[in-house]
Amino acid sequence: MSENQKDCQCVTTLCRGVRGATTVEANTREAILKSTRQLLALIIRRNGIETKDIASAIFTVTRDLDAEFPALAARQMGWLDVPLLCGYEVEVPGSLKSCVRILLHWNTNRSQTDIHHVYIHDAIALRPDLSKLPPVDWRELEEWISQQMATRDPK
C-alpha cells in the first residue's frame, strides 16, 4: 500500500443507474422534447442530481417516435459534456407505444435503494411499483425547465 493510500480517507463513489419513462402525446419534435425534458427534470429534482455527476445517459424510443432525438432535450438543459446515446426500444407485441425511456448513469454515494426512478403519464404502467411520485405541479416544472434552459450555454 502506498503512503497516499494509507493517509487517504476515501469516499467511495459508485456509478448507479437511474431509470425513467414517459409517454409522448404526438410524434412531433416539440412533443418528444417537452416530454423528455419533463422526465429529465423530475429525475434530477427527485434525486438531487448535478450535471457534473452524470457519467452518461441512454435514451430509447418506441419505433413510432422518430421526429427528434430525445437526447436533444438533455443538451437543451445544458448537458453539453455528458455522453448521450439514443436507440430504439425492443418491439414486443402489445408493449407500450409512444414511449421515451431513459437510463442515467450517475456517480453518487447513494445506495441503490435510495434512488428514485421516475415513471410518468402512461409509462406508469411499466413500473407501477416505482411510480409513487408526490403530486407534480406541471406549470412550476415547466418554469423550472425554462430557467434551466435560459441559464445554459445555448450551443
KEKE-3310 file (N, C-alpha, C; in steps of 0.2 Angstrom, whole numbers, plus 5000, padded with zeros to 4 digits):
npx = (5004:5003:5010:5001:4989:4988:4986:4974:4957:4946:4931:4919:4913:4900:4894:4878:4863:4849:4832:4819:4803:4792:4777:4773:4763:4762:4770:4780:4792:4793:4784:4791:4803:4798:4791:4802:4811:4803:4803:4817:4819:4811:4817:4830:4827:4820:4831:4841:4852:4867:4873:4887:4889:4884:4888:4884:4871:4857:4845:4830:4817:4801:4797:4788:4791:4799:4802:4812:4828:4828:4838:4842:4834:4841:4853:4848:4845:4858:4867:4880:4893:4890:4891:4879:4867:4856:4843:4832:4819:4816:4805:4791:4776:4761:4767:4770:4766:4773:4783:4796:4811:4823:4840:4850:4867:4874:4886:4888:4886:4875:4865:4858:4845:4841:4838:4828:4817:4808:4793:4781:4765:4757:4767:4768:4762:4772:4780:4772:4776:4786:4781:4776:4775:4777:4763:4764:4767:4764:4765:4774:4785:4788:4791:4803:4811:4812:4820:4831:4835:4837:4848:4859:4872:4869:4873)
npy = (4994:5011:5026:5037:5030:5025:5037:5042:5046:5040:5042:5031:5032:5027:5021:5023:5017:5026:5026:5030:5034:5040:5045:5051:5064:5066:5062:5072:5085:5094:5089:5077:5082:5091:5081:5073:5082:5086:5073:5071:5083:5079:5068:5073:5082:5075:5066:5075:5077:5082:5090:5088:5076:5066:5052:5046:5044:5035:5035:5028:5025:5021:5013:5021:5034:5046:5059:5067:5067:5061:5064:5077:5085:5084:5090:5103:5107:5109:5099:5097:5091:5078:5061:5055:5044:5038:5026:5013:5005:4988:4980:4973:4963:4971:4980:4995:5010:5025:5029:5036:5031:5032:5029:5034:5036:5038:5046:5043:5043:5037:5023:5010:5008:5020:5028:5037:5032:5037:5037:5042:5049:5038:5029:5025:5012:5004:5002:5001:4999:5008:5021:5030:5045:5061:5074:5082:5098:5104:5116:5123:5115:5116:5130:5129:5121:5130:5140:5133:5130:5143:5147:5140:5136:5141:5133)
npz = (5000:4996:5002:5000:4999:5012:5020:5015:5016:5009:5000:4994:4978:4968:4952:4948:4942:4936:4932:4921:4913:4900:4892:4875:4868:4854:4838:4836:4835:4845:4855:4858:4864:4874:4883:4886:4892:4903:4910:4912:4921:4932:4936:4939:4950:4959:4964:4967:4957:4950:4935:4933:4939:4931:4922:4910:4898:4892:4880:4874:4862:4857:4841:4835:4837:4829:4826:4832:4841:4857:4866:4863:4871:4883:4880:4878:4891:4896:4896:4890:4890:4893:4889:4878:4871:4859:4855:4848:4857:4861:4851:4857:4855:4859:4868:4877:4868:4860:4868:4878:4885:4899:4904:4916:4920:4935:4945:4962:4980:4985:4990:4980:4984:4988:4978:4967:4955:4940:4933:4922:4916:4904:4905:4918:4919:4916:4927:4940:4953:4956:4954:4962:4964:4972:4971:4956:4951:4936:4929:4937:4936:4922:4922:4929:4921:4910:4916:4918:4905:4901:4907:4903:4892:4875:4864)
capx = (5000:5007:5009:4995:4983:4987:4983:4968:4951:4942:4924:4918:4908:4898:4890:4871:4858:4843:4828:4813:4800:4786:4774:4773:4757:4762:4776:4782:4799:4791:4781:4796:4807:4794:4790:4809:4813:4799:4805:4823:4818:4809:4823:4835:4825:4819:4837:4846:4857:4870:4875:4894:4890:4881:4893:4882:4864:4855:4838:4827:4811:4797:4798:4783:4793:4805:4803:4818:4832:4826:4844:4842:4832:4847:4858:4844:4846:4865:4871:4885:4899:4888:4890:4872:4865:4849:4841:4825:4817:4814:4797:4787:4769:4757:4770:4768:4768:4774:4787:4803:4814:4830:4844:4856:4872:4875:4891:4884:4887:4869:4864:4853:4838:4839:4837:4821:4816:4803:4788:4775:4760:4755:4773:4767:4760:4778:4783:4768:4779:4791:4778:4773:4778:4772:4760:4768:4764:4767:4766:4780:4790:4789:4795:4810:4814:4814:4825:4837:4837:4839:4855:4864:4876:4864:4876)
capy = (5000:5017:5031:5041:5026:5025:5043:5044:5045:5040:5041:5028:5034:5022:5023:5020:5018:5029:5024:5034:5033:5044:5044:5057:5065:5065:5061:5079:5087:5098:5084:5072:5086:5093:5075:5071:5087:5085:5067:5073:5087:5076:5063:5077:5085:5069:5063:5080:5076:5088:5088:5086:5069:5061:5049:5045:5043:5031:5036:5024:5027:5016:5014:5026:5041:5047:5066:5070:5063:5063:5067:5084:5088:5085:5096:5110:5108:5110:5093:5098:5087:5071:5057:5053:5039:5036:5020:5010:5000:4982:4980:4967:4964:4973:4984:5002:5014:5032:5029:5038:5028:5035:5026:5039:5033:5043:5045:5045:5039:5034:5016:5009:5008:5027:5031:5037:5031:5041:5034:5047:5048:5031:5025:5022:5005:5000:5000:5004:4999:5014:5027:5034:5052:5066:5077:5086:5105:5104:5123:5125:5111:5120:5136:5127:5119:5136:5143:5129:5131:5150:5149:5136:5138:5139:5129)
capz = (5000:4995:5008:4999:5001:5020:5023:5011:5019:5003:5000:4988:4973:4963:4947:4949:4936:4937:4926:4920:4906:4899:4885:4871:4865:4847:4835:4834:4838:4851:4859:4861:4868:4880:4887:4888:4897:4910:4913:4915:4926:4938:4939:4943:4956:4964:4966:4968:4953:4947:4929:4933:4942:4927:4918:4903:4898:4886:4878:4869:4860:4853:4834:4832:4838:4825:4824:4835:4846:4864:4869:4862:4877:4888:4878:4879:4898:4897:4897:4884:4891:4895:4883:4877:4866:4858:4851:4848:4862:4858:4849:4859:4854:4865:4873:4877:4862:4861:4875:4879:4891:4900:4909:4918:4924:4940:4950:4968:4986:4987:4989:4975:4987:4990:4971:4965:4947:4938:4928:4922:4911:4903:4907:4925:4918:4915:4934:4945:4960:4956:4951:4968:4965:4975:4966:4951:4948:4929:4927:4940:4932:4915:4923:4932:4915:4906:4919:4917:4898:4900:4911:4900:4885:4870:4859)
cpx = (5004:5006:5003:4989:4982:4984:4976:4962:4946:4935:4923:4912:4907:4894:4883:4867:4851:4838:4822:4810:4794:4783:4774:4766:4756:4769:4778:4788:4797:4788:4786:4801:4804:4793:4797:4811:4809:4802:4812:4823:4816:4814:4828:4833:4823:4825:4842:4853:4860:4873:4883:4895:4887:4887:4891:4874:4862:4847:4835:4820:4807:4798:4793:4785:4800:4806:4809:4821:4830:4832:4845:4839:4837:4852:4854:4845:4853:4869:4876:4890:4897:4887:4882:4871:4858:4848:4834:4825:4815:4807:4794:4780:4765:4760:4768:4770:4770:4778:4794:4806:4821:4833:4850:4861:4875:4881:4889:4887:4881:4869:4858:4846:4836:4838:4830:4820:4809:4799:4782:4771:4758:4761:4772:4765:4766:4781:4778:4771:4784:4788:4774:4777:4774:4769:4764:4764:4767:4769:4773:4786:4792:4793:4802:4814:4816:4819:4832:4840:4840:4846:4860:4867:4871:4867:4873)
cpy = (5006:5022:5035:5037:5025:5031:5045:5042:5045:5039:5037:5031:5029:5025:5019:5021:5021:5029:5029:5032:5038:5042:5051:5058:5064:5064:5067:5080:5090:5093:5079:5076:5088:5087:5073:5076:5087:5079:5068:5078:5084:5071:5067:5080:5080:5067:5068:5079:5082:5085:5085:5079:5064:5058:5048:5044:5040:5033:5031:5027:5021:5018:5019:5033:5042:5054:5069:5065:5065:5066:5074:5088:5089:5090:5103:5112:5109:5105:5092:5093:5080:5067:5054:5048:5038:5030:5018:5005:4994:4982:4973:4968:4966:4978:4991:5006:5021:5033:5031:5035:5031:5031:5031:5034:5038:5042:5048:5041:5036:5027:5016:5010:5016:5031:5031:5037:5034:5038:5039:5046:5041:5026:5022:5015:5001:4997:5004:5004:5005:5020:5031:5041:5056:5070:5082:5093:5106:5111:5125:5121:5114:5126:5134:5125:5125:5140:5139:5130:5138:5151:5144:5139:5136:5135:5123)
cpz = (5000:5001:5007:5001:5008:5022:5020:5015:5013:5004:4993:4984:4968:4957:4947:4943:4939:4931:4926:4913:4906:4893:4882:4868:4857:4844:4832:4838:4845:4857:4862:4865:4874:4885:4890:4893:4904:4913:4916:4921:4933:4941:4942:4949:4961:4967:4968:4964:4950:4940:4929:4936:4937:4922:4911:4904:4891:4886:4873:4868:4857:4846:4831:4833:4834:4823:4827:4840:4853:4868:4868:4868:4883:4886:4879:4886:4900:4898:4891:4884:4893:4889:4883:4871:4865:4854:4852:4854:4858:4857:4851:4858:4860:4869:4872:4871:4864:4867:4874:4886:4892:4905:4910:4922:4929:4945:4957:4974:4988:4986:4983:4978:4988:4983:4969:4957:4946:4932:4928:4916:4910:4905:4914:4924:4918:4922:4939:4952:4961:4954:4956:4969:4969:4970:4962:4949:4941:4927:4931:4937:4926:4917:4925:4925:4911:4909:4918:4910:4897:4902:4908:4894:4880:4864:4857)
residu = (MET:SER:GLU:ASN:GLN:LYS:ASP:CYS:GLN:CYS:VAL:THR:THR:LEU:CYS:ARG:GLY:VAL:ARG:GLY:ALA:THR:THR:VAL:GLU:ALA:ASN:THR:ARG:GLU:ALA:ILE:LEU:LYS:SER:THR:ARG:GLN:LEU:LEU:ALA:LEU:ILE:ILE:ARG:ARG:ASN:GLY:ILE:GLU:THR:LYS:ASP:ILE:ALA:SER:ALA:ILE:PHE:THR:VAL:THR:ARG:ASP:LEU:ASP:ALA:GLU:PHE:PRO:ALA:LEU:ALA:ALA:ARG:GLN:MET:GLY:TRP:LEU:ASP:VAL:PRO:LEU:LEU:CYS:GLY:TYR:GLU:VAL:GLU:VAL:PRO:GLY:SER:LEU:LYS:SER:CYS:VAL:ARG:ILE:LEU:LEU:HIS:TRP:ASN:THR:ASN:ARG:SER:GLN:THR:ASP:ILE:HIS:HIS:VAL:TYR:ILE:HIS:ASP:ALA:ILE:ALA:LEU:ARG:PRO:ASP:LEU:SER:LYS:LEU:PRO:PRO:VAL:ASP:TRP:ARG:GLU:LEU:GLU:GLU:TRP:ILE:SER:GLN:GLN:MET:ALA:THR:ARG:ASP:PRO:LYS)
# end
